[in-house]
Amino acid sequence: LAQSVFSYIQGQAPNWQPQDGNLDVWIIRAVTALAAENRDLASDVQDSIFRYYGATLVGILPLDATAAQGNTTWTAIDTQGYTIPSGTNVGIVDQSGNTQAFVTTTAITIPAGQNITATGAVPILATVPGSAGNNVGTAGGPVQLIDVLDWVQSVSLVSPTVGGADAESDAAYLNRLTTRLSHLSQRPILPADFAYYALDATTAIWRAVAIDGYNPADGTYNNQRMVTVAAIDINGNAASATAKTAISTYLQANREVNFVVNVIDPHYTTINVAVTYHLEITYDQTATDNAVTNAINGYLSPATWGQDPTILENTQSQTWLETPTVYYNELLTAISNVVGVARVTALTVNGGTTDVTLTTPAALTQPGTITITHA
C-alpha cells in the first residue's frame, strides 16, 4: 500500500523520491499500516454472517434453542377453589443442586370443592431455552414455588423435564446450509422463476411476467409443462427482437427437459380518460391540469403497471404481476389526490364509468387521449 502511494506521488511529481528519514514517508507508512490492518479485519468474516444469509436470502432458518418442559400437579390448602395463573414462576433443583427456573404456560383452575388438580394438569416451561433444562427433577419430586400464592400447599413434578435443545452452532448450521444449497435446483421451476431468469438473460430487460400453461399458438391455457414469458424495457416498451431471442435462448438452456418455453410481446390496451374537476381556490389552473395529466399518465404507464404492492419499495420496480383490470375508483382516487384538485365532478374511462378489462395475457396499459375540463 505504501508503495502504491509513492508511485502515485511520483506520477504527480516525477522528481520526488521517498526518503526514510522524511516525515512524509513516515506518515505514509503509518497510515498504510493502519489501512492494511483494517483490510485484514474486513476480510475476516465471521461464520455468523452466514446465519443471516441463509435465513433471509435462502429461507433456511437456523435451529433456535428450545425450552425444556414438564407437567406438574398442584395441591391447595383447602377446597374453596383457586386459579393457577399462567406465567407463575416455579423452580426445580437439578442434579448439581442448582435451581432451574420454570414458568406455567396455561392458567389452570382448581374447582370449588376440590383441593388438587388432575395429575400433571399444569404444564411448565423452562425460562432459559437449552438442554440444561432437561432431566431436571424426579417423578413425584417437589417443585418450589417462586411466586407467592399463599393458598398453595405443594407442587409436585410428574416426571423429569424433557424437550430442551441448544441452539444450532454456527459451524453446524454452516455444514447444514452447505448441504442444502448443494441440492437446490439452479433451473427455473415455478412461473415466477422464469420471469426472474428472463431478467438475467439480457440487461435490455427491466421487467418480465410469466404466464403458466399459456400456449400463444392457439391461445389456450392450462397446458402442462408450458410457460410463456413477456418482457419490457425500463420505459415499458416491448422487448426488442434481439432481447426476446436472448431470453428464449437463456430459458431454453436452463429449463427442465420437456418443458416448453414461449416468449411473446405484452398486450397493450389504450386507455382514454376524460375528467372534469373543480379547482381549489388560489391554485394555478394550468399547473394543476399538468399535474392531473401526469397523475393519469403515471397511473396508466406501462413501465409501472402491475408492480407488486407487497414488495419493498427498493425492489418493487422490477416486479410484474398479471393485472388485467383498470379499476375506475383507483384512477378516480389518483386524480383526486392531486394537489389543487378540490373534487372530481365527472370521469370517464374509455367512454364509460366502470372498470376496464385489458387484453391478456401480459396485460399492460397505454395512456391514450386525456381530456380535462373544469367545473
C-alpha distance (Angstrom), angle and dihedral (degrees) to the residues before:
residue distance angle dihedral
L1 . . .
A2 3.80 . .
Q3 3.77 91.2 .
S4 3.80 91.4 52.8
V5 3.81 88.9 53.8
F6 3.83 90.7 49.4
S7 3.80 90.0 50.3
Y8 3.80 91.5 49.9
I9 3.81 92.7 51.0
Q10 3.80 91.6 47.5
G11 3.79 88.5 51.8
Q12 3.80 88.4 57.7
A13 3.82 95.8 37.6
P14 3.85 109.8 23.5
N15 3.80 93.7 -171.2
W16 3.77 94.5 55.7
Q17 3.82 115.9 107.5
P18 3.83 126.2 -172.4
Q19 3.80 109.9 -118.3
D20 3.81 117.9 -167.7
G21 3.77 91.5 -138.9
N22 3.81 94.9 55.8
L23 3.82 123.2 100.9
D24 3.80 93.3 -134.1
V25 3.82 91.2 57.9
W26 3.80 90.6 49.1
I27 3.80 91.1 51.8
I28 3.81 92.2 48.2
R29 3.81 92.1 49.9
A30 3.82 92.4 47.2
V31 3.81 94.5 48.3
T32 3.80 94.1 45.4
A33 3.82 90.3 48.9
L34 3.80 88.9 56.7
A35 3.81 90.7 45.8
A36 3.79 90.6 51.6
E37 3.79 91.0 51.2
N38 3.80 91.8 49.7
R39 3.80 90.3 48.8
D40 3.80 90.6 53.6
L41 3.80 91.5 48.9
A42 3.81 91.8 48.7
S43 3.80 91.4 51.4
D44 3.81 92.8 51.4
V45 3.81 98.7 87.0
Q46 3.78 116.3 -172.6
D47 3.78 118.8 -127.1
S48 3.80 89.1 -120.9
I49 3.81 89.8 74.1
F50 3.79 88.1 71.0
R51 3.82 89.7 59.2
Y52 3.80 87.8 62.6
Y53 3.81 92.5 43.9
G54 3.80 94.2 48.6
A55 3.79 95.2 44.4
T56 3.81 99.5 43.6
L57 3.79 104.8 30.4
V58 3.79 104.2 28.3
G59 3.80 101.1 26.9
I60 3.82 95.1 -127.7
L61 3.78 103.2 133.9
P62 3.81 123.1 -151.8
L63 3.79 114.0 -117.8
D64 3.78 107.7 -103.8
A65 3.77 124.0 -149.4
T66 3.82 115.6 -87.7
A67 3.77 126.0 -148.8
A68 3.79 124.2 -118.4
Q69 3.79 116.9 -116.5
G70 3.74 140.7 -162.9
N71 3.79 144.1 170.0
T72 3.78 127.0 -112.7
T73 3.78 139.6 -167.8
W74 3.80 119.3 -140.3
T75 3.81 128.1 -155.3
A76 3.82 123.6 -162.7
I77 3.79 127.7 -150.0
D78 3.82 92.0 -120.1
T79 3.81 143.4 2.2
Q80 3.81 100.5 -100.1
G81 3.80 92.0 112.6
Y82 3.82 126.0 -108.2
T83 3.80 141.3 -168.8
I84 3.80 122.7 -131.6
P85 3.81 103.8 -144.2
S86 3.78 121.1 -130.9
G87 3.80 108.4 -109.1
T88 3.81 95.8 36.5
N89 3.82 109.0 154.1
V90 3.80 120.5 -129.5
G91 3.78 134.7 166.7
I92 3.81 135.6 -142.5
V93 3.80 124.3 -163.5
D94 3.81 112.2 -125.7
Q95 3.81 128.5 -149.0
S96 3.81 91.3 -86.4
G97 3.78 92.7 55.4
N98 3.82 94.1 -106.6
T99 3.77 121.2 130.7
Q100 3.79 113.7 -120.9
A101 3.81 114.2 -154.4
F102 3.80 120.9 -129.0
V103 3.80 133.9 173.1
T104 3.79 132.9 -151.0
T105 3.80 112.5 -111.1
T106 3.81 101.1 -163.6
A107 3.78 133.9 41.7
I108 3.80 108.1 -117.6
T109 3.82 124.9 -169.2
I110 3.80 125.5 -148.0
P111 3.83 102.0 -151.1
A112 3.78 120.7 -128.8
G113 3.77 109.9 -89.6
Q114 3.81 92.6 37.8
N115 3.78 130.8 82.1
I116 3.81 101.6 -167.9
T117 3.78 138.9 52.6
A118 3.76 123.4 -126.1
T119 3.79 112.1 -82.1
G120 3.82 108.9 -75.8
A121 3.80 92.5 -4.6
V122 3.83 94.2 137.4
P123 3.83 113.0 70.6
I124 3.80 119.4 -154.4
L125 3.80 131.7 -164.7
A126 3.80 130.0 -158.9
T127 3.80 112.1 -106.9
V128 3.81 90.9 -143.8
P129 3.83 113.3 53.3
G130 3.77 118.0 -135.0
S131 3.77 144.5 80.4
A132 3.82 91.8 -73.8
G133 3.81 87.8 81.6
N134 3.83 93.2 59.6
N135 3.80 124.4 105.1
V136 3.77 93.0 11.1
G137 3.81 117.7 154.7
T138 3.79 131.0 1.3
A139 3.79 135.9 -93.8
G140 3.80 105.9 -78.2
G141 3.79 90.4 2.7
P142 3.80 123.4 144.7
V143 3.78 125.2 -89.4
Q144 3.79 118.7 -155.0
L145 3.80 118.9 -129.6
I146 3.81 109.5 -133.5
D147 3.81 98.5 175.6
V148 3.79 115.6 63.0
L149 3.81 113.9 -104.2
D150 3.79 105.4 156.6
W151 3.80 94.0 -166.6
V152 3.81 94.1 61.5
Q153 3.79 114.9 104.2
S154 3.82 98.8 178.5
V155 3.79 145.2 -18.9
S156 3.79 123.0 -151.7
L157 3.79 134.1 -172.2
V158 3.80 119.3 -124.1
S159 3.83 94.5 -151.8
P160 3.82 138.3 -20.3
T161 3.78 114.7 -66.1
V162 3.81 120.4 -95.2
G163 3.79 142.6 176.7
G164 3.80 102.6 61.7
A165 3.79 118.0 136.6
D166 3.79 133.4 177.3
A167 3.79 121.0 -119.3
E168 3.78 115.8 -92.4
S169 3.79 110.2 -93.7
D170 3.80 121.0 -121.5
A171 3.80 90.7 -111.3
A172 3.81 93.4 49.9
Y173 3.79 92.1 46.5
L174 3.80 91.9 48.1
N175 3.81 90.4 53.1
R176 3.80 91.7 48.6
L177 3.82 91.9 45.5
T178 3.79 91.0 50.6
T179 3.80 91.2 51.2
R180 3.80 93.4 47.3
L181 3.79 94.2 47.1
S182 3.78 91.2 51.3
H183 3.82 88.6 60.3
L184 3.81 97.2 46.2
S185 3.76 114.3 112.4
Q186 3.78 116.4 -114.8
R187 3.79 91.3 -160.8
P188 3.80 128.4 89.7
I189 3.80 110.8 -99.1
L190 3.82 108.9 160.0
P191 3.82 123.2 50.0
A192 3.81 90.6 -108.2
D193 3.81 88.5 56.0
F194 3.79 90.5 61.1
A195 3.81 90.7 51.5
Y196 3.82 91.3 51.0
Y197 3.80 91.3 47.2
A198 3.79 89.9 52.1
L199 3.80 88.6 60.8
D200 3.79 88.9 55.6
A201 3.79 93.2 51.1
T202 3.79 96.8 72.5
T203 3.81 138.8 -3.0
A204 3.80 88.5 -131.4
I205 3.81 89.0 77.4
W206 3.79 122.3 80.8
R207 3.81 103.2 169.2
A208 3.80 135.3 15.5
V209 3.79 136.7 180.0
A210 3.79 128.5 -160.5
I211 3.81 123.1 -148.5
D212 3.78 111.4 -155.1
G213 3.79 116.4 -133.9
Y214 3.80 96.4 -2.0
N215 3.80 118.8 143.2
P216 3.82 111.7 -162.6
A217 3.81 91.1 -167.0
D218 3.80 92.7 72.2
G219 3.82 103.1 7.2
T220 3.81 93.9 -115.9
Y221 3.78 128.5 142.5
N222 3.82 134.7 -151.6
N223 3.79 93.9 48.4
Q224 3.79 110.7 158.9
R225 3.82 119.5 -113.5
M226 3.78 92.9 1.9
V227 3.80 131.3 118.9
T228 3.78 132.3 174.8
V229 3.80 123.3 -152.3
A230 3.80 128.6 -159.6
A231 3.80 122.5 -172.6
I232 3.80 139.9 -172.6
D233 3.78 137.1 -169.7
I234 3.81 124.9 -114.8
N235 3.82 91.1 -83.3
G236 3.80 94.1 53.2
N237 3.79 95.8 -104.3
A238 3.79 119.8 141.3
A239 3.78 114.6 -95.7
S240 3.78 114.6 -90.7
A241 3.78 121.2 -111.3
T242 3.80 89.1 -104.2
A243 3.79 92.3 51.5
K244 3.81 92.4 47.3
T245 3.78 90.1 51.6
A246 3.79 90.3 50.9
I247 3.81 91.0 50.1
S248 3.79 93.0 48.0
T249 3.79 93.0 47.5
Y250 3.80 92.7 48.0
L251 3.80 95.0 46.9
Q252 3.79 93.0 44.6
A253 3.79 89.7 53.0
N254 3.81 93.4 50.9
R255 3.81 103.3 34.6
E256 3.78 124.7 106.3
V257 3.79 118.4 -96.7
N258 3.84 113.4 -80.2
F259 3.80 91.7 13.4
V260 3.82 112.6 134.4
V261 3.82 116.9 -144.1
N262 3.81 122.9 -169.7
V263 3.81 127.7 -173.2
I264 3.80 118.7 -154.6
D265 3.79 141.1 166.3
P266 3.80 117.9 -100.0
H267 3.79 119.2 -106.1
Y268 3.81 113.3 -114.1
T269 3.80 122.5 -155.9
T270 3.79 117.0 -163.8
I271 3.80 113.1 -133.1
N272 3.82 119.1 -157.9
V273 3.79 116.4 -162.7
A274 3.81 130.6 -164.4
V275 3.80 116.3 -175.9
T276 3.77 134.9 177.1
Y277 3.77 118.2 -165.3
H278 3.78 141.0 170.6
L279 3.83 114.7 -119.6
E280 3.79 121.0 -128.1
I281 3.79 114.2 -116.5
T282 3.84 114.7 -93.4
Y283 3.82 93.4 17.2
D284 3.80 121.3 121.6
Q285 3.78 111.7 -112.5
T286 3.80 97.6 -148.5
A287 3.80 93.2 48.7
T288 3.80 91.2 47.1
D289 3.80 91.5 48.6
N290 3.79 89.1 53.1
A291 3.80 90.4 48.7
V292 3.83 91.0 50.7
T293 3.80 90.2 49.6
N294 3.79 90.7 49.9
A295 3.81 91.2 49.1
I296 3.80 91.8 52.3
N297 3.80 92.7 45.6
G298 3.78 90.5 47.1
Y299 3.79 93.7 50.5
L300 3.82 92.8 47.0
S301 3.80 97.5 38.8
P302 3.82 112.7 130.7
A303 3.80 87.5 -147.0
T304 3.81 90.7 69.8
W305 3.80 105.6 20.1
G306 3.79 112.5 125.4
Q307 3.79 98.0 16.3
D308 3.80 111.2 160.8
P309 3.84 107.0 -108.4
T310 3.82 91.6 -160.9
I311 3.81 93.5 63.9
L312 3.80 120.4 91.6
E313 3.78 113.2 -95.4
N314 3.80 95.7 -113.1
T315 3.82 91.9 61.5
Q316 3.81 101.2 25.8
S317 3.79 94.8 90.3
Q318 3.81 93.4 74.0
T319 3.80 98.0 45.9
W320 3.80 121.7 102.3
L321 3.78 125.1 -172.2
E322 3.79 119.9 -177.5
T323 3.82 101.1 -102.8
P324 3.81 109.6 177.3
T325 3.81 100.6 175.3
V326 3.80 135.5 69.8
Y327 3.78 103.8 -151.6
Y328 3.78 113.5 -141.9
N329 3.80 94.3 -148.3
E330 3.81 93.1 50.6
L331 3.80 91.5 54.9
L332 3.79 89.7 45.3
T333 3.80 89.7 53.1
A334 3.81 92.4 48.4
I335 3.82 90.1 55.0
S336 3.81 94.2 42.5
N337 3.82 90.7 54.0
V338 3.81 92.3 59.8
V339 3.79 110.8 113.7
G340 3.80 107.7 -112.2
V341 3.80 95.9 32.0
A342 3.78 108.8 113.0
R343 3.78 94.4 -176.7
V344 3.80 140.4 -27.9
T345 3.78 111.3 -116.6
A346 3.82 99.0 -179.4
L347 3.79 137.1 11.7
T348 3.78 132.6 174.2
V349 3.79 125.9 -176.8
N350 3.79 113.3 -160.1
G351 3.78 86.8 -16.1
G352 3.80 96.2 -53.3
T353 3.78 141.6 84.5
T354 3.78 98.4 -130.3
D355 3.77 137.3 80.7
V356 3.81 116.9 -69.3
T357 3.80 120.9 -132.3
L358 3.80 113.4 -142.0
T359 3.78 127.9 -142.3
T360 3.79 110.8 -97.2
P361 2.97 156.1 -111.0
A362 3.82 107.8 48.4
A363 3.79 89.4 8.7
L364 3.80 118.4 -160.7
T365 3.78 132.6 172.4
Q366 3.79 125.1 -126.1
P367 3.83 119.2 -162.9
G368 3.78 110.7 -124.1
T369 3.80 130.8 175.0
I370 3.80 114.1 -11.5
T371 3.81 115.6 -161.3
I372 3.80 119.7 -172.5
T373 3.79 125.4 -170.4
H374 3.79 132.2 167.2
A375 3.76 132.2 -123.3
